[in-house]
Amino acid sequence: MESPVAEMVEPLIENNADEAVEVSSTFSHPNNNNIMPVTLTWTSTKQYFSDLSTYYSPKFLAWLSIYSCFIGGGVFTLISTLSLPLFKGLGIGASKQQQYMSLVMAPWAMKPFIGVASDLFPIGGYNKRYIALFATLIGLAGCLALLGLAPQISSSEKIVREGGKIDVTPITDWIVVCFTAISYEAATLDILGEGKYAELMHLYPQSGSSIISFKYGWTLLGSIAVQSFVGPMSDMGYFIALFWIALAFGFTPLLPTIAGWIPERKRSKDESGMTALCGPLLLFDRGTFQGKSMVFINAIVCGLASPVLAAVTTYAGLNVGLILAAVLIVSFCCSTYFIFPASVSRLSLLPFISVSL
């Protein structure tokens, strides 16, 4: 038997598929005779975006969707998916592939350092704009370098496929550098976007988590689209075409970033606690740093240790990397225990430990 609420709401759902419907009714609780109010709310997709635009500017939403779809879900998914067939085609073993990918993923563990740098060192008066622009240019340089390496990659893969002997270490090292540059672009734009919408969520707590769903929805869309063609194209050896696609995706956030679609107030050297390091081009927020100096130092060291550890493990040997990882993990566990609350200290170690292991 259908409940009284279901019987009452069903025709309203059929007649209002495109609109937000709010229905209030009452029914008798089965355990007593009290009347309990029940409110059911359906929010349409149109209403969702309307609510979202109330708290976030259209330009920022556009910038976030471009990054999430084409960089976080697009080009980064492309290099992550392409790495296996590419390294396999060059005759790289599974263990070496894992070491290479730990280096490629290292920029994601650098996010605490990148976040601290953007907070403390406004460039041209902006905390995020020029750091995002620099990261985008680094990613584009990685894509262009891959296109330059494409003929050598194809010839090396052909020699390996035919059973010939060739030293692929130089070419694979350059591929790792290029992939790491693209990963750096994705990780930097990710932390800058997260920092901005976290700031706005704190300012407007009533906005809830809608912006997080918005971001990951676009990321998922880009990831699904990329994974649908990377596999077949890599099997056919169309690496050059994939590198061109990566370059096209990498360009997408460039103009919106230059145009200032990340909303932020321009900082000045005349502000309290602000120090000019290089005229108006580079400022240092000394006041913010002095208030939480140990937190910032710990985040900087933790963020920089991850790429160092990945490089040591990849090029100095696994045993050396394991020893260094153990020393660093113990050191950071001790430092975060004394600097942060227990819950925060555990969270701050997760990115580092994920790369270390």
C-alpha positions in Angstrom: 0.0 0.0 0.0 1.4 3.4 -0.9 1.8 6.0 1.8 -0.5 9.0 2.0 2.4 11.3 1.1 3.3 9.3 -2.0 -0.4 9.3 -3.2 -0.6 13.0 -2.7 2.7 14.0 -4.3 2.8 11.7 -7.3 0.4 13.8 -9.5 2.3 16.9 -8.6 5.6 15.3 -9.7 4.0 14.5 -13.1 2.7 18.0 -13.6 5.8 19.9 -12.5 8.8 18.0 -14.0 10.6 21.2 -14.9 10.0 23.3 -11.9 10.9 23.2 -8.2 8.0 21.8 -6.3 7.6 22.2 -2.5 4.8 20.3 -0.9 3.8 20.4 2.8 1.4 17.9 4.2 0.5 16.1 7.4 0.0 12.4 8.3 -0.6 10.4 11.4 2.5 8.7 12.8 1.8 4.9 13.1 3.0 4.9 16.7 0.8 7.6 18.0 -2.0 10.0 17.2 0.1 13.1 16.9 0.1 15.0 13.6 3.6 15.4 12.1 4.3 17.9 9.4 6.3 16.6 6.4 8.0 18.9 3.8 9.2 17.5 0.5 11.3 19.7 -1.8 12.4 18.9 -5.3 14.9 21.4 -6.8 15.2 21.4 -10.6 18.4 21.7 -12.5 17.5 25.3 -13.4 17.0 26.2 -9.8 20.3 24.6 -8.8 22.2 26.8 -11.2 20.2 29.8 -10.2 21.1 29.2 -6.5 24.7 28.7 -7.5 24.9 32.0 -9.4 23.6 33.7 -6.3 26.9 33.1 -4.4 29.4 32.7 -7.3 30.0 35.0 -10.2 29.3 33.7 -13.7 33.0 34.3 -14.7 34.3 32.3 -11.8 31.9 29.5 -12.5 33.0 29.5 -16.1 36.7 29.5 -15.1 36.1 26.6 -12.7 34.1 24.6 -15.3 36.8 25.2 -17.9 39.6 24.1 -15.6 37.6 21.1 -14.3 36.5 19.8 -17.7 39.6 20.4 -19.8 42.5 20.4 -17.4 41.6 18.3 -14.3 39.2 16.0 -16.1 40.8 16.4 -19.6 44.5 16.8 -20.1 45.5 15.3 -16.7 43.3 12.2 -17.4 44.8 12.0 -20.9 48.4 11.8 -19.6 47.4 9.4 -16.8 45.6 7.1 -19.2 48.3 7.4 -21.9 51.2 6.7 -19.6 50.7 2.9 -19.5 50.5 2.2 -23.3 53.2 4.7 -24.0 55.7 3.4 -21.4 54.8 -0.2 -22.3 55.4 0.5 -26.0 58.9 1.8 -25.1 59.7 -1.4 -23.2 59.5 0.1 -19.7 58.8 -2.5 -16.9 55.9 -2.2 -14.5 58.0 -1.3 -11.5 59.8 1.5 -13.4 56.5 2.8 -14.7 55.2 3.1 -11.1 58.3 5.1 -10.1 57.8 7.4 -13.1 54.2 8.0 -12.3 55.0 8.8 -8.7 57.1 11.6 -10.0 54.4 12.7 -12.4 51.9 12.8 -9.4 54.3 14.7 -7.2 52.8 18.2 -8.0 49.5 17.1 -6.4 51.4 16.5 -3.1 52.9 20.0 -3.6 49.5 21.6 -3.2 50.1 22.7 0.4 53.3 24.6 -0.8 51.4 26.1 -3.7 48.6 27.2 -1.5 51.0 28.8 1.0 52.9 30.6 -1.8 49.7 32.0 -3.3 48.6 33.3 0.2 51.9 34.9 1.1 53.3 36.2 -2.1 50.9 38.3 -4.2 52.3 38.8 -7.7 51.4 42.0 -9.4 49.0 42.5 -6.5 47.1 39.3 -7.0 47.3 36.1 -5.0 46.0 33.7 -7.6 45.9 35.2 -11.1 49.6 35.1 -12.0 50.4 31.9 -10.2 47.6 30.3 -12.3 49.0 31.9 -15.4 52.5 30.7 -14.7 51.2 27.1 -14.1 49.2 27.2 -17.4 52.3 28.3 -19.3 54.3 25.5 -17.7 51.6 23.0 -18.8 51.6 24.3 -22.3 55.4 24.1 -22.4 55.1 20.4 -21.4 52.6 19.8 -24.2 54.8 21.6 -26.8 57.8 19.6 -25.7 55.8 16.3 -26.2 55.0 17.4 -29.7 58.7 18.0 -30.3 59.6 14.6 -28.9 56.8 12.8 -30.9 59.0 11.7 -33.9 61.6 10.3 -31.5 58.9 8.5 -29.4 57.5 6.9 -32.6 60.8 5.7 -33.9 61.9 4.4 -30.5 58.6 2.5 -30.1 59.0 1.0 -33.6 62.5 -0.3 -32.8 61.3 -1.8 -29.5 58.3 -3.4 -31.2 60.5 -5.0 -33.8 62.8 -6.4 -31.2 65.7 -4.0 -31.6 68.0 -2.7 -28.9 67.8 0.9 -28.0 68.4 2.9 -24.8 65.0 4.6 -24.1 66.1 6.2 -20.8 66.7 9.7 -22.2 63.4 9.8 -24.1 61.4 8.4 -21.1 63.0 10.9 -18.8 61.9 13.8 -21.0 58.4 12.3 -21.2 58.3 12.2 -17.4 59.4 15.8 -17.3 56.7 16.8 -19.8 54.0 14.8 -18.0 55.1 16.4 -14.6 54.8 19.9 -16.1 51.2 19.1 -17.2 50.4 17.6 -13.8 51.8 20.8 -12.2 49.3 22.9 -14.2 46.4 20.7 -13.1 47.4 20.6 -9.4 48.1 24.3 -9.2 44.8 25.3 -10.8 43.0 22.8 -8.6 44.3 24.2 -5.3 43.7 27.8 -6.5 40.2 27.0 -7.4 39.6 25.1 -4.2 41.0 28.0 -2.2 38.7 30.5 -3.8 35.5 28.6 -3.5 36.4 27.6 0.1 36.8 31.3 0.8 33.4 32.0 -0.7 31.8 29.0 1.1 33.1 30.4 4.4 31.6 33.8 3.5 28.3 32.3 2.4 27.8 29.1 4.4 24.2 28.9 3.2 25.5 28.0 -0.2 26.2 24.5 1.1 28.3 22.1 -1.0 26.7 22.9 -4.4 30.0 24.3 -5.8 31.8 21.1 -5.0 29.2 19.0 -6.9 29.5 21.6 -9.8 33.3 21.2 -10.0 33.4 17.4 -9.8 30.5 17.1 -12.3 32.6 18.9 -14.9 35.7 16.9 -14.0 33.8 13.7 -14.4 32.4 14.9 -17.8 35.9 15.7 -19.1 37.4 12.4 -17.7 34.7 10.2 -19.4 35.1 12.0 -22.7 38.9 11.7 -22.7 38.9 8.0 -21.7 36.5 7.2 -24.5 39.2 7.9 -27.1 42.6 7.7 -25.5 42.7 3.9 -25.4 41.7 3.3 -29.1 44.0 6.1 -30.3 47.0 4.9 -28.3 46.5 1.4 -29.6 46.6 2.7 -33.1 49.8 4.7 -32.3 48.2 8.1 -32.8 50.4 9.7 -30.1 51.0 12.9 -32.0 47.3 13.5 -32.3 46.9 12.9 -28.6 49.6 15.4 -27.9 47.9 18.0 -30.1 44.6 17.4 -28.1 46.5 17.9 -24.9 47.9 21.2 -26.2 44.4 22.4 -27.2 43.0 21.5 -23.8 45.9 23.2 -22.1 45.2 26.5 -23.8 41.6 26.7 -22.5 42.1 28.4 -19.1 44.8 30.8 -20.5 42.6 33.7 -21.6 40.0 33.5 -18.8 42.9 33.6 -16.3 44.5 36.6 -18.0 41.1 38.3 -18.0 40.8 37.9 -14.3 37.9 35.5 -14.1 39.2 34.3 -10.7 37.6 36.9 -8.4 40.1 38.5 -6.0 41.0 41.9 -4.6 44.2 43.6 -5.8 46.7 43.8 -2.9 48.9 46.9 -2.3 52.2 47.4 -0.6 50.5 50.1 1.5 48.4 47.5 3.3 49.3 46.7 6.9 51.8 43.9 7.2 52.6 43.9 3.5 56.3 44.1 2.4 57.4 44.9 -1.1 60.1 42.4 -2.3 60.4 43.6 -5.8 58.5 46.9 -6.1 54.8 46.3 -6.8 55.6 43.1 -8.8 56.2 40.8 -5.8 54.8 41.4 -2.3 55.2 39.4 0.9 52.3 39.2 3.4 54.5 39.4 6.5 51.6 40.0 8.8 49.8 36.7 7.8 53.1 34.8 7.9 54.0 35.9 11.4 50.6 35.0 12.7 51.0 31.3 11.6 54.7 31.0 10.8 55.1 27.4 12.0 52.0 26.2 10.1 53.3 27.8 6.9 56.8 26.4 7.3 55.5 22.9 7.9 53.3 23.1 4.8 56.1 24.4 2.6 58.6 21.7 3.7 56.0 19.0 3.4 54.9 20.1 0.0 58.5 20.3 -1.3 59.6 17.0 0.2 57.2 15.0 -2.0 58.8 15.7 -5.4 62.2 15.3 -3.9 61.3 11.9 -2.5 59.7 10.9 -5.8 62.9 11.9 -7.8 65.2 10.1 -5.3 63.1 6.9 -5.5 63.1 7.0 -9.3 66.7 7.8 -10.0 68.7 6.9 -6.9 67.0 3.5 -6.3 64.1 2.0 -4.4 66.0 1.2 -1.2 67.3 4.8 -0.9 63.8 6.1 -1.5 62.3 3.8 1.2 64.8 5.0 3.8 64.2 8.6 2.9 60.5 8.1 3.0 60.6 6.5 6.5 62.7 9.4 7.8 60.4 12.1 6.3 57.2 10.4 7.5 58.5 10.2 11.1 59.7 13.8 11.0 56.4 15.1 9.6 54.3 13.0 12.0 56.2 14.6 14.9 56.1 18.1 13.6 52.4 18.1 12.7 51.5 16.5 16.0 52.9 19.5 17.9 51.8 22.2 15.4 48.2 21.2 14.4 45.2 19.8 16.2 45.1 16.0 16.0 42.4 15.9 13.3 44.1 18.4 11.1 47.6 16.8 11.5 46.3 13.5 10.1 44.7 15.3 7.1 47.8 17.3 6.3 49.9 14.1 6.0 47.7 12.3 3.6 49.0 13.9 0.3 52.6 13.3 1.4 52.1 9.7 2.6 50.1 8.8 -0.6 53.2 9.8 -2.7 55.7 8.3 -0.3 54.0 4.9 -0.4 
